Amino acid sequence: ETSLRNYEPSDVPFDISSVPKETKSQPLAEKKSTGKKSAGPASAVSDPVSTVDASYEKLLSSIPEFADFGKLFKSSAPVELTEAETEYSVNVVKHIFDGHVVLQYNCTNTIPEQLLEQVIVFVDASEADEFLEVASKPLESLPYDSPGQTFVVFEKPEGVIATGKFSNILKFIVKEVYILFAAPHYLIYFMCILCEKCHTMR
């Protein structure tokens, strides 16, 4: 258009090839996408599930009672058994072996003035006929805000899919904690056994 406006009459024929071509600017988004290198296999994020399974496998293999269960087939995501406002927080992870199911109960005590001892989950498997409870591992002590685990093990038929419904009751001994003396680096506690408690979970 500019060349046409500037064109002056002359005896020389107008040559279209002499008109300079306008180069369109590349859109910013297009430039970014062109300059961006595609992520290859080396930069791919590792699968978080395999990492979690590896950590569970390491934990379970360190417990002598579970040493002969063989290779861990799979672990479920944690399932919350208690409400958010509950004093004692519990979730369960199901570990599947060929002939066993290990229920790992992750417990947290949210009360600063209490120490829980002999923490164990009693599992009602009356609606899971194919499963037989064969072992349990209580948690000796559960201080405030220090998560711990207790385990219950069931035997199941090998090589078949077995289903069932489980009900859970958390049982523990409560010790009340009184701070008698505080110093910069240590505390002295006085503890007394209050009662043995049961907490029903879904």
N, C-alpha and C positions, 0 to 999 in steps of 0.2 A: 504494500500500500504506500509506504514511504517513497519507494522508487518511482511509482507511478506519479505521485504528486510532484516529485522533483524532475520528472521527465520534461525536457525541452524539445520542441520540434527541430528536427535535423534531417539531413538526407540519409543518415545511417539508419537502417531498420532496427527496430527495438528487439533486443535479444533477451528472452526470458531467463536464459541460463546465467545471465550476468547479475540477476537479482540475488542479493544475499539471503540465505535461508535463516529463519529464526529458530534457535534451539530452545525448546521448552525446558524450563527448570524442573528438575525431578522433585516430586512431592517429598516432604520431610519424612513422612511415614514410610514411603517407598525406599528412601535412602537408608533408613534405619533397618528395614527388613533385608535390604541388599547387603548391608555391611555386617549384619549379624550372622555369626557362624552357627550352623546347626550343631546341636549337642550330639556327639557320637556316643557309642557304648561306654567309652572310658569315663565320660562325664555323667553318666546316668546315676540317679540316686539309688542307693542300695535299698532293697526291700526291707522295711522295718519289721515285718512279721518274722523273717528268718532270724533277725537279731534277738527279738523277744524270745522266740523258741529256744535259741541257743542259751540264753541266760536262764530260762526255766530248766533246761536240760542239765545245765551245770549245777543249779541249786538242788534238783532232785537226786542227781547222781552222788551228791555229797552226803545224802542221808542214808545210812547203812540199811535201814528197813526197806528202802526202795531199790537197792542196788541190783537185785536179780529180776527186775521187771522188764528188762530188755530196753530196746530203743524207744524213745518217746515219739509217738506217731503225730500228735498234734495237741496244741493248747488253745483253749478258748480265750476270748476277750474277757476281762473282768466284768462280773455281773454284780451290781449293787444289791445287797440284801437288807440294808437298813435305810431309813429315811435320812435326808440331809441334816435335820436338826437333832438326830439321835445322839445320846451321850457317847455311845460306843459305835464306831463306824466299822462295818464289815462288808467286804466283797469277796466273791469266790471265783477262782479260776479252775476250770476242769482240764485235767491232763489225761489224755487218752493213750494208754498202752495197749498192746495186743490182748492181754488177758486181765488188765486192771484199769480202774479209773481212780485217779488221785484227785481229791478235792482239796485245793489249797485255799484256806480262809485267811485273807489279809485283814488284820484287826488294828484299829487305832483307838487309843483311849484319849478322849478330848477333855477330861476333867483333871485339872492340875492337882487337886487335893486328894486324888485317889491313885493307888497302885493296885493293879489287878494281877492275881497269881493263879496258877493252874487253869489257864484259859483253854477251854476245849469246846468244840461244837458237837452236840449230839444230833445225829442225823436219823430221821424217821424215814425208812425205806419201805414202808408197808405197801406203797403203791409202785414199787420197783422190784417185782418178784424175781427178775433175772439177776439181780445184783446181791452180793453177799458181803457184808462188812467184815474185813479181815484184819484191819489195823487202824490205829489212830496215834497221833503224835501231838500231845498238848504243848501249849506255850507256857513255859515256867513263869515268866514275868512280863508284864506289859505296863511299863511306866507311861506317864503322860507324854503325848505327842511323839511317841517312839514306835512306829509300826512294827508289827511282828506277825508271824505266821503259825497257824496250827493246821494239821492235816488229818484227813480221814480217807481211808483206802477201801475201795470195793473191788471184789473179784467179779469179772463178767465173762460170759461165754466167749471163747476165742473165735475169731473169724466171722462173727455175725454181728449185725446191727441190733443192739439192745437199747430199749428206751424205758424210762421210768420217771416218776415224780418224787422229789425229795423235799422234806420239811426240815428246818434247821432250828436248833435251840442253842444259844450261846450260854455257857455256864462258866462261872469263875468265882474266885474268892476276892472280896474287896478289902483293901487296907486303907484306912484314912491316913492322910499325911498332914502333920502339923509342923510348921517351921518354927523351931524354938530359938534358933540363933543363926544369924546370917553374917557372913564375912565376904570380902571381895572374891575369894576363890573357892569357898566351900560352904556347905549348908549342913546343919545337923538336924535330923528328922526324928520325930517320935511317931511310931506307927502302932495301930491297934486293929485287930481283925473285927470288922463290923458284922459281916454276914456272908453267907454264900448266896450268890445271885444267879438267876436264870433270866435270859433275855430271848424271847421268841422272835424269830426272823421268818420272813417268807421264803 
